[in-house]
Every structure is written in structure tokens, then in C-alpha cells.
Amino acid sequence: MPAKPPLDSAPKSEFTVIAGKKLSKGQLAYERERAKQAGKSLEDWMKAKVKAEAAEAKKAAPKPVKKPGLLSRLLDKAHKPLS
């Protein structure tokens, strides 16, 4: 009778976490090539990529709505009917 693997052993994770990102084997190989082309280590490349994505997200965030100025509020009030 063949031996069964113990129940408490979990299968190996197919993902690698680098700089807070979860990468599969294919993604990891792709990012290694990109880092090699840029002349950086994989860790430095991923940190730079995360930093660039954060800057892009911050740039794309909508600006808070500004309260209308005094003159605009007075003109809006003047255009409303008296009743």
C-alpha cells in the first residue's frame, strides 16, 4: 500500500511576494527580465515600480471640490427669485 503524505503539510505556494506584490512564476520571470534590462536588481525594480504606481494613483486622485468664492456666491444669490 503506498504511503500517503501527512495531512498537515500544505502544498507549496505558487506565488512569490516581492515588495508587497504577489507574483506567479511567469510574472516573476517577466519582472526579472525587465529589471535586467533596466540594470537593476529585482528588488530595486519592484520597489521603483510600486513607487511609480503610487505616484500615478496619487496624481489620478480627484481634487476636493472647492467652495465657491464670495463673488460667485453673491452673483448666485442675486440671480435667485425674491419669493
N, C-alpha and C positions, 0 to 999 in steps of 0.2 A: 504494500500500500504506500503511495507517495506521501511524503511529508508535506503538511500544509504550513504556509507561512503564519507566524503569530498574528493574532487579531489586532494587537496594539500597534503594529508597525504601519504607519501611514504611507501611502505612495509618495514618491518624491515629487516636489512641486516642479511644474514645467515652466515656471516663471522666475525671473531674476529681478530683484528690486535694486535699482541704481538711482541715486539722487531723488528718491521718493517716487520714482516711476516703476511700474510693473511691466517688464518686458519679456516677451516669449523668446524662444531660441532664434527665430528668424529675425525678429526686431532687434535683438541683441547683436546679431551678426551685421545687420544693416547699419546700426549705430556705430559699431566698431569700424566699419569701412569709412563712414563719414568722418569719424574722429581721426582716422589715419590720414585721410585726405587733407584735413584741416591742420594736421601736425600737432594734435593734442592727444592727451590720454583720454580714455573712455570716460573716466570720472569727471575730468575737466570739461569735456564736451557736453556731457549731460547736465552739469551744473550751469554752463553757459546757455544751454537750450532752455532749461527751466526758467532761468532769469529772463531770457528774451520773451518767453511766453507770458511771464508775469507782467513784464513791461507792456506788452501788447494788450493784455487784458485790462490793465490799468488805463491805457490810452483809449481803449474802446468803451470804457465805462461812461455812462451818460452823466453830464454835469447836472448838479442840482438846479432846480428851477429858481430863478432869481425873482424876488419880489419887485413889482413894477415901481418905478421911480415916482417922485412926488408929482411931477408934471403930468405923467401918464395917468395917475390916479385922479387928478383934478379934471383932466380932459374927459375921462370916462364918466366921472360923476356929472359933469356939465352936459353930457350928451344923453343922460337918462331923463325920462319924462318927470315932471314935478309931482304927479299924483301918486 
